[in-house]
């Protein structure tokens, strides 16, 4: 009976070890995918910041052009 009990315990320990191994493999995959996702999000943020900077630059150019146009209209007495 002692041999059967010992065998049963060893069988359960092997099953536990096998399950733990699968969990570790899954965790490695999840970590890899999370790292990939974080890289993608960081890249998107960089792109967004670059786009926002372009918008601000364009707005500054538009504001300068508007000022010049207003001055020209004043000089030519086109303003009511």
Contact map, one row per residue, 1 for C-alpha under 8 A:
11111000000000000000000000000000000000000000000000000000000000000000000000000000
11111100000000000000000000000000000000000000000000000000000000000000000000000000
11111110000000000000000000000000000000000000000000000000000000000000000000000000
11111111000000000000000000000000000000000000000000000000000000000000000000000000
11111111100000000000000000000000000000000000000000000000000000000000000000000000
01111111110000000000000000000000000000000000000000000000000000000000000000000000
00111111111000000000000000000000000000000000000000000000000000000000000000000000
00011111111100000000000000000000000000000000000000000000000000000000000000000000
00001111111110000000000000000000000000000000000000000000000000000000000000000000
00000111111111000000000000000000000000000000000000000000000000000000000000000000
00000011111111100000000000000000000000000000000000000000000000000000000000000000
00000001111111110000000000000000000000000000000000000000000000000000000000000000
00000000111111111000000000000000000000000000000000000000000000000000000000000000
00000000011111111100000000000000000000000000000000000000000000000000000000000000
00000000001111111110000000000000000000000000000000000000000000000000000000000000
00000000000111111111000000000000000000000000000000000000000000000000000000000000
00000000000011111111100000000000000000000000000000000000000000000000000000000000
00000000000001111111110000000000000000000000000000000000000000000000000000000000
00000000000000111111111000000000000000000000000000000000000000000000000000000000
00000000000000011111111100000000000000000000000000000000000000000000000000000000
00000000000000001111111110000000000000000000000000000000000000000000000000000000
00000000000000000111111111000000000000000000000000000000000000000000000000000000
00000000000000000011111111100000000000000000000000000000000000000000000000000000
00000000000000000001111111110000000000000000000000000000000000000000000000000000
00000000000000000000111111111000000000000000000000000000000000000000000000000000
00000000000000000000011111111100000000000000000000000000000000000000000000000000
00000000000000000000001111111110000000000000000000000000000000000000000000000000
00000000000000000000000111111111000000000000000000000000000000000000000000000000
00000000000000000000000011111111100000000000000000000000000000000000000000000000
00000000000000000000000001111111110000000000000000000000000000000000000000000000
00000000000000000000000000111111111000000000000000000000000000000000000000000000
00000000000000000000000000011111111100000000000000000000000000000000000000000000
00000000000000000000000000001111111110000000000000000000000000000000000000000000
00000000000000000000000000000111111111000000000000000000000000000000000000000000
00000000000000000000000000000011111111100000000000000000000000000000000000000000
00000000000000000000000000000001111111110000000000000000000000000000000000000000
00000000000000000000000000000000111111111000000000000000000000000000000000000000
00000000000000000000000000000000011111111100000000000000000000000000000000000000
00000000000000000000000000000000001111111110000000000000000000000000000000000000
00000000000000000000000000000000000111111111000000000000000000000000000000000000
00000000000000000000000000000000000011111111100000000000000000000000000000000000
00000000000000000000000000000000000001111111110000000000000000000000000000000000
00000000000000000000000000000000000000111111111000000000000000000000000000000000
00000000000000000000000000000000000000011111111100000000000000000000000000000000
00000000000000000000000000000000000000001111111110000000000000000000000000000000
00000000000000000000000000000000000000000111111111000000000000000000000000000000
00000000000000000000000000000000000000000011111111100000000000000000000000000000
00000000000000000000000000000000000000000001111111110000000000000000000000000000
00000000000000000000000000000000000000000000111111111000000000000000000000000000
00000000000000000000000000000000000000000000011111111100000000000000000000000000
00000000000000000000000000000000000000000000001111111110000000000000000000000000
00000000000000000000000000000000000000000000000111111111000000000000000000000000
00000000000000000000000000000000000000000000000011111111100000000000000000000000
00000000000000000000000000000000000000000000000001111111110000000000000000000000
00000000000000000000000000000000000000000000000000111111111000000000000000000000
00000000000000000000000000000000000000000000000000011111111100000000000000000000
00000000000000000000000000000000000000000000000000001111111110000000000000000000
00000000000000000000000000000000000000000000000000000111111111000000000000000000
00000000000000000000000000000000000000000000000000000011111111100000000000000000
00000000000000000000000000000000000000000000000000000001111111110000000000000000
00000000000000000000000000000000000000000000000000000000111111111000000000000000
00000000000000000000000000000000000000000000000000000000011111111100000000000000
00000000000000000000000000000000000000000000000000000000001111111110000000000000
00000000000000000000000000000000000000000000000000000000000111111111000000000000
00000000000000000000000000000000000000000000000000000000000011111111100000000000
00000000000000000000000000000000000000000000000000000000000001111111110000000000
00000000000000000000000000000000000000000000000000000000000000111111111000000000
00000000000000000000000000000000000000000000000000000000000000011111111100000000
00000000000000000000000000000000000000000000000000000000000000001111111110000000
00000000000000000000000000000000000000000000000000000000000000000111111111000000
00000000000000000000000000000000000000000000000000000000000000000011111111100000
00000000000000000000000000000000000000000000000000000000000000000001111111110000
00000000000000000000000000000000000000000000000000000000000000000000111111111110
00000000000000000000000000000000000000000000000000000000000000000000011111111110
00000000000000000000000000000000000000000000000000000000000000000000001111111100
00000000000000000000000000000000000000000000000000000000000000000000000111111100
00000000000000000000000000000000000000000000000000000000000000000000000011111111
00000000000000000000000000000000000000000000000000000000000000000000000011111111
00000000000000000000000000000000000000000000000000000000000000000000000011001111
00000000000000000000000000000000000000000000000000000000000000000000000000001111
